[in-house]
Amino acid sequence: MTEFCKYPEEMALQILSRMPPKTLMRFVCVRKSWCTLINSPSFVDKQLSNSLHNKQSTCIFCKRYVFRDIANKDVESIISLITFSYDEVGDNDHEHISYSIQDIDLPLSMSGVPKTYRNEPELLGAVYIVGHCDGIICLVHKEIVLWNPAIRQYKVLPKPLLDEGVINSLGFGSDAKSKDYKVFSFPTFGGDRSQDGEREYSFPPQVQQYSLSTDSWTEIDASRLETETTDVYPQFFQMYFNGIWYWIGCEQQKEFMCVYDTMDEEWVRQVIIVFDTNHQMFEDMLFPNSLYGPMVPCLEMRIIVWNESVALFGQYFYSDADDLFGLWVMDDIVKGSWTKQFTLQAIVGARMVLELWKSDEILMVANDNRIFSYNIRTEEIIYLPIKSTYPTFSATILCINSIVPVIHGRQQEV
């Protein structure tokens, strides 16, 4: 270690910035100068850049459920980090994939979250994964929490100024210009409920934005989500990528104000809602034309990053055909144009898609609840030694390992 300290500062910086966060957190205690270096904004940025360009740093954050007691049908919630390693083998540069699985504890502020459930509906009260950005994961269970599991650091956010919104519609990402992390909240209409007992949104939306740098909420303009005849509201936050937040939402005629009344296709169609940090405004855009119309009665789409492009991936079927999987790449976010990349028939034995985690690998849940990875190109299946009971309530998100802090000063550890 003494010899290592004699390396030129630039060389030491290059070596340290490529080390995993767990190792760096140990080095913080070795030398005062190293502590100052590792906690400096420039080093944090360099380590983050290395992680973003190192596919070995990518892992899958997975919330799943298993039977703790089969006799009593008690179900336990588990948070796992699935890390994949790649070794090129053969003449065709085929990658051999290996993996490691680590079950991790939630932040202390969520220590009151019950791990065991006796019936299925109670699973809805478990932790909700909002999104990931630069190694930070946004979670919700009564409180909104920003958490970097790699450095065991978390922050509980203050409550929004207005009535808290529907969890699905929250959003999390960063503002590259200000180097700040932001959380979006779409409040419901004063907590009132519709005749069906569900909450309704207020229009025009009173969107709130949380800033990590100021630790406060402010209202932002969302008037572009309203026209003379229609309103657009978010249903599910999808991701943050290159300065833009993405939601899957619905467009609805104003005469039908209950956001849960989606039975009549003339009333509602799914759209994509985006927020661009460069222009500080919301926009909405359409799915590919082939996904609209009465011939597509089932549609389960998600927005992902595929080969460094924004893409739409999911499961659908026409009324006279079997289930299909399709992937469309966005050509122009302004015009909302798409190019279809591939179509797959339903994968035999698959129950649910969890994640398209590489350009050709789909993480899925099998009919027997085992989790497996399916390669689109080779059709190879790799079963992981973990299961997910009640996969409908399971969730995954791609994340990286970084040392980006969510608090300043003394750490709050899990």
C-alpha positions as CSV (number, residue, x, y, z in Angstrom):
1,M,0.0,0.0,0.0
2,T,2.9,2.3,0.8
3,E,4.4,1.7,-2.7
4,F,1.0,2.4,-4.3
5,C,0.9,5.8,-2.6
6,K,4.2,6.7,-4.3
7,Y,2.5,6.5,-7.7
8,P,2.1,9.9,-9.5
9,E,-1.2,11.5,-8.6
10,E,-2.7,11.2,-12.1
11,M,-1.9,7.5,-12.3
12,A,-3.4,6.9,-8.8
13,L,-6.5,8.8,-10.0
14,Q,-6.8,6.5,-13.0
15,I,-6.4,3.4,-11.0
16,L,-8.7,4.4,-8.1
17,S,-11.5,5.6,-10.5
18,R,-11.8,2.1,-11.9
19,M,-12.2,0.4,-8.6
20,P,-15.6,-0.7,-7.3
21,P,-17.5,1.6,-4.8
22,K,-17.1,-0.9,-2.0
23,T,-13.3,-0.8,-2.3
24,L,-13.3,3.0,-2.6
25,M,-15.3,3.3,0.6
26,R,-12.6,1.3,2.4
27,F,-9.8,3.5,0.9
28,V,-11.5,6.6,2.3
29,C,-10.3,5.5,5.7
30,V,-6.7,4.8,4.6
31,R,-5.4,8.3,4.0
32,K,-6.9,11.7,4.6
33,S,-5.7,12.8,1.1
34,W,-7.5,9.8,-0.4
35,C,-10.6,10.6,1.4
36,T,-10.5,14.2,0.0
37,L,-9.8,12.9,-3.5
38,I,-12.5,10.2,-3.5
39,N,-15.2,12.6,-2.2
40,S,-14.3,15.4,-4.6
41,P,-16.9,16.2,-7.3
42,S,-14.3,15.7,-10.1
43,F,-13.4,12.2,-8.9
44,V,-17.1,11.2,-8.4
45,D,-17.7,12.3,-12.0
46,K,-14.8,10.3,-13.3
47,Q,-15.8,7.2,-11.5
48,L,-19.3,7.6,-12.7
49,S,-18.1,8.0,-16.3
50,N,-16.0,4.8,-16.0
51,S,-19.0,2.9,-14.6
52,L,-21.3,4.1,-17.4
53,H,-18.9,2.8,-20.0
54,N,-18.1,-0.5,-18.3
55,K,-20.8,-3.1,-19.0
56,Q,-19.4,-5.1,-16.1
57,S,-20.7,-2.4,-13.8
58,T,-24.3,-2.8,-14.9
59,C,-26.6,-4.9,-12.6
60,I,-30.3,-5.5,-12.2
61,F,-32.1,-4.3,-9.1
62,C,-34.9,-6.8,-8.5
63,K,-37.8,-6.7,-6.1
64,R,-39.3,-10.2,-5.8
65,Y,-41.4,-12.4,-3.6
66,V,-40.9,-15.9,-2.3
67,F,-42.8,-18.3,-0.1
68,R,-41.3,-18.1,3.4
69,D,-43.7,-20.7,4.8
70,I,-45.5,-22.8,2.1
71,A,-47.8,-24.3,4.7
72,N,-49.2,-20.9,5.8
73,K,-48.6,-19.4,2.4
74,D,-46.6,-16.5,4.0
75,V,-44.8,-14.5,1.3
76,E,-41.6,-12.6,1.9
77,S,-40.3,-9.6,-0.1
78,I,-36.7,-9.7,-1.1
79,I,-34.5,-7.1,-2.8
80,S,-31.7,-8.7,-4.9
81,L,-28.9,-7.3,-7.0
82,I,-28.1,-9.5,-10.0
83,T,-24.7,-8.8,-11.5
84,F,-23.6,-10.3,-14.8
85,S,-20.1,-10.9,-16.1
86,Y,-19.2,-11.5,-19.8
87,D,-16.4,-13.6,-21.3
88,E,-15.9,-13.7,-25.0
89,V,-15.6,-17.3,-26.2
90,G,-15.3,-19.0,-29.7
91,D,-14.6,-17.5,-33.1
92,N,-17.8,-15.5,-33.3
93,D,-17.2,-13.3,-30.3
94,H,-20.1,-15.1,-28.5
95,E,-20.2,-14.0,-24.9
96,H,-20.4,-16.5,-22.1
97,I,-22.6,-15.0,-19.3
98,S,-22.0,-15.7,-15.6
99,Y,-23.8,-14.0,-12.7
100,S,-23.8,-13.3,-9.0
101,I,-26.8,-12.6,-6.8
102,Q,-26.8,-10.6,-3.6
103,D,-29.8,-10.0,-1.4
104,I,-29.6,-6.6,0.2
105,D,-31.3,-4.7,3.0
106,L,-33.4,-1.6,2.5
107,P,-32.5,1.8,4.0
108,L,-33.1,2.1,7.7
109,S,-36.0,4.6,7.0
110,M,-37.8,1.6,5.4
111,S,-36.9,-0.9,8.1
112,G,-40.6,-0.8,9.1
113,V,-41.6,-2.3,5.8
114,P,-43.2,-5.7,6.5
115,K,-41.3,-8.5,4.8
116,T,-44.0,-11.1,5.3
117,Y,-47.5,-11.0,3.8
118,R,-50.4,-13.4,4.3
119,N,-52.5,-12.6,1.3
120,E,-51.8,-11.2,-2.2
121,P,-53.4,-7.8,-2.0
122,E,-51.1,-6.7,0.8
123,L,-48.2,-7.0,-1.6
124,L,-49.3,-3.7,-3.1
125,G,-48.2,-2.0,0.1
126,A,-44.6,-3.0,-0.3
127,V,-41.8,-0.8,-1.6
128,Y,-42.3,0.8,-5.1
129,I,-39.3,1.3,-7.4
130,V,-39.6,4.7,-9.1
131,G,-36.5,4.8,-11.2
132,H,-32.7,4.8,-11.4
133,C,-30.1,7.4,-12.4
134,D,-26.3,7.3,-12.0
135,G,-26.3,4.6,-9.4
136,I,-29.1,6.3,-7.3
137,I,-32.4,4.5,-6.9
138,C,-35.6,6.3,-6.1
139,L,-38.0,4.2,-3.9
140,V,-41.3,4.9,-2.2
141,H,-42.9,3.4,0.9
142,K,-45.0,6.1,2.5
143,E,-41.9,8.3,2.1
144,I,-39.8,9.1,-1.0
145,V,-36.2,7.9,-0.6
146,L,-33.1,8.4,-2.7
147,W,-30.7,5.5,-2.2
148,N,-27.3,4.6,-3.5
149,P,-26.9,0.9,-2.3
150,A,-23.3,0.7,-3.6
151,I,-22.1,3.2,-0.9
152,R,-24.9,2.4,1.6
153,Q,-26.2,6.0,1.6
154,Y,-29.8,7.3,1.5
155,K,-31.9,10.4,1.9
156,V,-35.5,10.7,2.9
157,L,-37.1,13.5,0.9
158,P,-39.4,16.1,2.4
159,K,-43.1,15.8,1.7
160,P,-44.3,17.5,-1.5
161,L,-46.0,20.9,-1.1
162,L,-49.3,19.7,-2.5
163,D,-51.2,16.5,-2.0
164,E,-49.0,13.5,-2.7
165,G,-49.5,12.0,-6.2
166,V,-50.1,8.5,-7.4
167,I,-46.9,6.6,-6.9
168,N,-46.8,5.3,-10.5
169,S,-46.6,8.8,-11.9
170,L,-43.5,9.9,-9.9
171,G,-40.3,10.4,-12.0
172,F,-36.6,10.5,-11.2
173,G,-33.6,11.7,-13.1
174,S,-30.9,14.4,-13.4
175,D,-30.4,17.8,-14.8
176,A,-27.0,17.8,-16.6
177,K,-26.8,21.6,-16.8
178,S,-27.2,22.1,-13.0
179,K,-25.7,18.7,-12.1
180,D,-28.7,18.2,-9.9
181,Y,-31.0,15.2,-9.3
182,K,-34.8,15.8,-9.7
183,V,-38.0,14.0,-8.6
184,F,-41.3,14.7,-10.3
185,S,-44.7,14.4,-8.6
186,F,-48.1,14.7,-10.2
187,P,-50.5,15.5,-7.3
188,T,-54.0,14.1,-7.3
189,F,-57.1,16.4,-7.1
190,G,-57.1,17.4,-3.5
191,G,-57.3,13.7,-2.4
192,D,-60.9,13.5,-3.7
193,R,-62.1,10.3,-5.1
194,S,-64.3,9.3,-8.0
195,Q,-67.5,7.4,-7.8
196,D,-65.5,4.2,-8.1
197,G,-63.5,5.1,-5.1
198,E,-60.3,5.9,-7.0
199,R,-58.4,9.2,-7.0
200,E,-58.7,11.7,-9.8
201,Y,-56.1,14.1,-11.2
202,S,-56.6,17.8,-11.3
203,F,-56.3,19.6,-14.7
204,P,-54.2,21.4,-15.7
205,P,-51.7,19.2,-13.7
206,Q,-50.0,21.0,-10.9
207,V,-46.6,19.2,-11.3
208,Q,-44.1,19.5,-8.5
209,Q,-40.3,19.0,-8.9
210,Y,-37.9,18.2,-6.1
211,S,-34.3,19.3,-6.3
212,L,-31.6,17.4,-4.4
213,S,-29.3,20.5,-4.3
214,T,-31.9,22.7,-2.5
215,D,-33.7,19.8,-0.8
216,S,-37.1,21.4,-1.7
217,W,-40.1,21.2,-3.9
218,T,-41.3,23.7,-6.5
219,E,-44.2,23.8,-8.9
220,I,-43.5,23.7,-12.6
221,D,-45.6,24.5,-15.7
222,A,-47.4,21.5,-17.2
223,S,-50.0,23.4,-19.3
224,R,-48.8,21.7,-22.5
225,L,-50.5,18.5,-21.2
226,E,-53.9,20.1,-21.7
227,T,-55.7,21.2,-24.9
228,E,-59.2,22.6,-25.4
229,T,-60.7,19.1,-25.7
230,T,-58.2,16.7,-24.1
231,D,-56.1,16.1,-21.1
232,V,-52.9,13.9,-20.9
233,Y,-52.0,12.3,-17.6
234,P,-49.1,10.0,-16.6
235,Q,-49.8,6.3,-15.8
236,F,-46.3,4.8,-15.3
237,F,-42.9,6.4,-15.2
238,Q,-40.4,4.6,-17.4
239,M,-37.0,6.1,-17.3
240,Y,-34.6,9.0,-17.6
241,F,-32.2,9.2,-20.5
242,N,-30.0,12.0,-21.9
243,G,-31.8,14.8,-20.2
244,I,-35.3,13.6,-20.8
245,W,-37.9,11.9,-18.6
246,Y,-40.3,9.4,-20.1
247,W,-43.7,8.3,-18.9
248,I,-46.4,6.1,-20.5
249,G,-49.7,7.9,-20.1
250,C,-53.2,8.3,-21.5
251,E,-54.9,11.0,-23.6
252,Q,-58.5,11.5,-22.6
253,Q,-61.4,13.7,-23.6
254,K,-62.2,16.3,-21.0
255,E,-65.8,15.2,-20.6
256,F,-64.6,12.0,-19.1
257,M,-62.5,13.1,-16.1
258,C,-62.1,9.8,-14.2
259,V,-58.6,8.6,-15.1
260,Y,-59.4,5.0,-14.3
261,D,-62.3,4.8,-16.7
262,T,-60.5,3.2,-19.7
263,M,-63.1,0.8,-20.9
264,D,-64.2,2.8,-24.0
265,E,-61.4,3.0,-26.6
266,E,-62.9,6.2,-28.0
267,W,-62.2,7.9,-24.7
268,V,-58.6,6.9,-24.1
269,R,-55.5,6.1,-26.0
270,Q,-52.0,5.5,-24.6
271,V,-49.3,8.0,-25.4
272,I,-45.8,8.8,-24.3
273,I,-45.2,11.9,-22.1
274,V,-41.7,13.5,-22.0
275,F,-40.1,16.2,-20.1
276,D,-37.0,17.8,-21.7
277,T,-34.7,19.6,-19.3
278,N,-33.2,21.7,-22.1
279,H,-36.5,23.3,-22.8
280,Q,-38.1,22.8,-19.4
281,M,-41.4,21.7,-20.9
282,F,-43.7,18.7,-21.2
283,E,-44.6,17.1,-24.6
284,D,-46.6,14.1,-25.6
285,M,-46.1,11.7,-28.6
286,L,-47.8,8.7,-30.0
287,F,-46.9,5.0,-30.1
288,P,-46.2,3.4,-33.5
289,N,-49.4,3.5,-35.6
290,S,-49.5,-0.3,-35.7
291,L,-50.2,-0.4,-31.9
292,Y,-53.4,1.6,-32.2
293,G,-56.8,0.3,-33.3
294,P,-59.3,-2.4,-32.4
295,M,-57.1,-5.2,-33.7
296,V,-54.7,-4.8,-30.8
297,P,-56.8,-5.5,-27.7
298,C,-53.8,-6.2,-25.4
299,L,-50.8,-3.8,-25.1
300,E,-48.1,-3.9,-22.4
301,M,-45.3,-1.6,-23.5
302,R,-42.3,-0.1,-21.8
303,I,-39.7,2.5,-22.8
304,I,-36.1,1.4,-22.6
305,V,-32.6,2.2,-23.9
306,W,-31.6,-0.2,-26.7
307,N,-28.2,0.2,-28.3
308,E,-28.0,3.8,-26.9
309,S,-31.3,4.7,-28.5
310,V,-34.7,5.2,-27.0
311,A,-36.9,2.3,-27.8
312,L,-40.4,0.8,-27.1
313,F,-40.5,-2.8,-26.1
314,G,-43.3,-5.0,-25.0
315,Q,-45.9,-7.6,-25.5
316,Y,-49.1,-7.3,-27.6
317,F,-51.4,-9.4,-29.7
318,Y,-53.9,-8.9,-32.5
319,S,-57.4,-10.3,-31.9
320,D,-56.7,-13.2,-34.3
321,A,-53.1,-14.0,-33.4
322,D,-50.9,-15.3,-30.6
323,D,-49.0,-13.1,-28.2
324,L,-46.1,-11.2,-29.8
325,F,-43.1,-9.3,-28.5
326,G,-41.9,-6.3,-30.5
327,L,-39.3,-3.6,-30.3
328,W,-39.4,-0.2,-32.1
329,V,-36.6,2.4,-32.0
330,M,-37.5,6.1,-31.8
331,D,-36.1,7.9,-34.9
332,D,-37.1,11.5,-33.9
333,I,-38.5,12.6,-30.6
334,V,-39.9,15.7,-32.1
335,K,-41.9,14.0,-34.9
336,G,-42.5,10.8,-32.9
337,S,-41.4,8.5,-35.7
338,W,-40.5,4.8,-35.1
339,T,-38.7,2.0,-36.9
340,K,-39.5,-1.6,-36.0
341,Q,-36.4,-3.7,-35.2
342,F,-37.9,-7.2,-34.6
343,T,-40.9,-9.3,-33.7
344,L,-40.8,-12.4,-31.5
345,Q,-43.4,-15.1,-31.0
346,A,-44.5,-15.8,-27.5
347,I,-41.7,-17.6,-25.6
348,V,-42.8,-21.0,-24.5
349,G,-42.8,-21.4,-20.7
350,A,-42.6,-17.6,-20.1
351,R,-45.1,-16.0,-17.7
352,M,-43.9,-12.4,-17.5
353,V,-41.2,-10.1,-18.9
354,L,-39.1,-8.3,-16.3
355,E,-36.4,-6.5,-18.3
356,L,-34.7,-6.3,-21.7
357,W,-31.3,-5.9,-20.0
358,K,-29.1,-6.1,-23.1
359,S,-29.7,-5.6,-26.8
360,D,-30.4,-9.4,-27.1
361,E,-31.2,-10.6,-23.5
362,I,-34.7,-10.6,-21.9
363,L,-35.1,-11.3,-18.2
364,M,-38.3,-13.2,-17.6
365,V,-40.3,-15.2,-15.1
366,A,-41.2,-18.8,-16.1
367,N,-44.5,-20.5,-15.4
368,D,-42.9,-22.2,-12.4
369,N,-41.8,-18.8,-11.1
370,R,-38.1,-19.3,-11.8
371,I,-36.3,-16.2,-13.2
372,F,-34.4,-16.8,-16.5
373,S,-32.6,-14.8,-19.2
374,Y,-33.5,-15.5,-22.8
375,N,-31.2,-14.6,-25.7
376,I,-33.1,-13.3,-28.7
377,R,-30.3,-14.1,-31.1
378,T,-29.3,-17.6,-30.0
379,E,-32.5,-18.6,-28.2
380,E,-30.4,-19.8,-25.3
381,I,-32.0,-19.8,-21.8
382,I,-30.1,-19.3,-18.6
383,Y,-32.0,-20.0,-15.4
384,L,-31.0,-18.1,-12.3
385,P,-31.2,-19.8,-8.9
386,I,-34.0,-17.5,-7.7
387,K,-37.7,-17.4,-8.0
388,S,-40.4,-14.7,-8.0
389,T,-43.7,-15.7,-6.5
390,Y,-46.5,-13.3,-7.6
391,P,-44.4,-11.9,-10.5
392,T,-47.2,-9.3,-11.2
393,F,-46.0,-7.4,-8.2
394,S,-42.3,-8.0,-8.9
395,A,-40.2,-5.3,-10.5
396,T,-36.7,-4.8,-11.9
397,I,-34.6,-1.9,-13.0
398,L,-31.2,-1.6,-14.6
399,C,-28.6,0.2,-12.5
400,I,-24.9,0.8,-12.2
401,N,-22.5,1.0,-9.3
402,S,-21.3,4.5,-8.5
403,I,-20.2,6.7,-5.6
404,V,-22.6,9.5,-6.4
405,P,-23.7,10.9,-3.0
406,V,-27.3,11.6,-2.1
407,I,-26.4,13.6,1.1
408,H,-23.6,15.8,2.1
409,G,-21.6,15.3,5.3
410,R,-22.0,12.2,7.5
411,Q,-23.5,9.2,5.7
412,Q,-26.7,7.6,6.7
413,E,-26.1,3.9,6.3
414,V,-28.4,0.9,5.8
